[in-house]
């Protein structure tokens, strides 16, 4: 369990760092490519070895459909994420949850106003669904793995919002 949680933390932190470099630094720093590779391989590890694999398939599919894979480095990460389970296989347990995970992950990307804006900013829909699944079924791997990814993503975001010690 610790291995795929570590992969989720690494993937969340690396992809947020890539987002920062693309959005705020106009993609001009070379480190985005190794970070994209790290994010893709870590995500691929989750797809190949985690019981939460189907959750991340839904998330990646939603990201593609919603146009969030909008930079070449994001595309590289997605291709690598898909390549790892191609070579190592993938756990297809709980495939019946793919559509709900996909739908809610896509909903998390919709631009809302008012109080619903807060729900989008923190991607509450997907967290809520995985929490309800945990309560209803005892399958907490979805919620725990998602939270590990998101906490790393938010920590890196907070770090860059406060200002890094060394600005890349």
Buried (B, 14 or more C-beta within 10 A) or exposed (E): EEEBBBBBBBBBBBBBBBBBBBEEEEEEBEEBBEBBBBBBBBBBBBBBBBBBBBBBBBBBBBBBEBEBBEBEBBBBBBEBBBBBBEEEEBBEEBEEBBEBBBBBBBBBBEEEEEEEEEBBEEBBBBBBBBBEBBEEEEBBBBBBBBBBBBBBBBBBBEBBEEEEEEEE
